[in-house]
Amino acid sequence: MGDEYPVLRVAAVQAAPVFLDREATVEKACRLIREAGRHGAQVIAFPEGFIPAHPIWFHFHPATGPIATELSVELFKNSVVVPGPEVEALCEAARDAGAYVVIGVCEKLPRSTGTMFNSQLYIGPDGRHLGKHQKLMPTVGERLVHMGGYGDTFGTFETPFGPMSALICGENSNPLAVFALTAEGTRIHVASWPNHIPTISNPLPDRVLVDSRAFAQMSKAYVISACGVIDERMIAMMRVSPKDEAFLRDPRNSGGSVIVAPDTSVVAGPLGAEEAILYADIDLSLCVKMKLRHDFAGHYNRPDVFQLAIHRRAPRIYRDAEQAEILPAPDDGPRLEMRSPAAGSLGEGAGWPGEGPGAREPRAEAAGDAIV
């Protein structure tokens, strides 16, 4: 008999949020999750910052000007606390769909009135919140509203069909991040993308296709890239110039959702700039076929030459003096650190990164750790 590598149906949701309206966007997301589930999707991917929006106004307005500030305040007011009622609604929709869901949110900390993260939530087909990934390095204008995440939310999460992973926008072309997820054995990777990228860049669909195929080539995983699109509400609320409005209305600058196989072939898409759900049936045995040729975290690498260390402990900015001192992970030389399936799900603490009963505990290190 041997091991089984099933055929799954996966979906990339390409849509615009109900711009800066948390409750309406959650309702829309739940409807799209259930729709994809009715069409047999077992993995459903959403764009970056889908709830309640991605801060794209920084491409068009001065960062500290009145319009950008007003929109940033609305972003915070409509951001998502994790866990919270919005997460519960998404979990219920995932349970109804019987699917894994990866969805982008702007996450704010409980009790905070200013700190936000660019996050992806992981939800299981049983309706459990499995964890999250907080974007490690906010890109350009995101840095004005988003804090960078830490290693405690980086990594794969386990499913019955093998490890899954997700990254946000520019992270999908970070060579170290790609290698780390490859070392953790990812078989299905979700790449979440915004509505468009900076006006001086190549159009979003071009960037998405390049990065999706590159990630698939390096990791030998399936890549589901879910992109955002522009709608009339977004254009009106951002109050942009006629020139910028023309840019936003140009269908070449948004969309481009695509699903790529481990051999870099495009199995679905790319989509245009319309709202749609892109589906593909993926055969995970292709991961084996391609890794027999190139396993960059295994036989097709040289651990005596190349190694990578991941620090998974998040620093804490505030603690009681009586608590044990929290120090950064020791820097005892380069090595590759690989999580096993027994490491558990990603943390979902309710406070600062690394806090809370669900936060991932740092793994004990020993001098004799194996190098993979």
Number of C-alpha atoms within 10 A of each C-alpha: 3 4 6 9 14 12 12 15 19 25 29 30 26 30 26 27 27 21 24 26 17 24 17 15 21 22 16 16 24 21 14 21 30 21 16 27 24 12 14 18 24 20 28 29 30 34 34 27 26 31 32 28 27 24 22 19 22 21 18 17 17 13 16 12 10 11 18 20 18 12 18 21 15 16 25 20 16 21 25 26 20 23 17 11 12 20 21 16 16 24 25 20 26 29 21 18 27 22 26 28 29 29 26 29 30 27 26 25 20 15 10 12 11 14 15 24 26 26 30 31 23 25 27 20 20 16 22 17 24 20 23 27 28 28 24 20 18 21 14 10 16 18 14 16 20 23 19 16 20 19 20 24 26 24 27 28 23 18 12 6 14 15 20 23 25 29 28 26 24 17 20 23 18 13 11 14 18 20 17 23 25 27 22 20 25 24 25 27 28 28 32 32 33 26 28 25 18 15 14 7 11 13 18 23 24 16 17 26 20 12 20 26 23 19 27 26 22 20 30 30 29 32 28 31 34 33 33 30 26 24 19 11 13 19 18 10 13 19 14 17 12 9 8 15 15 12 15 22 16 12 17 17 24 27 32 29 35 28 31 27 26 29 19 20 13 18 15 18 17 19 19 17 24 17 17 15 21 23 23 19 16 19 15 21 15 18 22 16 13 17 21 13 11 17 19 17 24 15 13 12 14 12 15 9 6 11 16 18 15 19 16 20 21 23 17 14 8 7 10 7 7 6 7 8 9 12 10 11 16 8 8 8 8 11 17 17 21 22 17 13 15 7 14 14 20 23 23 24 19 19 17 17 23 24 17 13 12 15 22 24 17 15 13 7 10 7 6 6 12 10 12 17
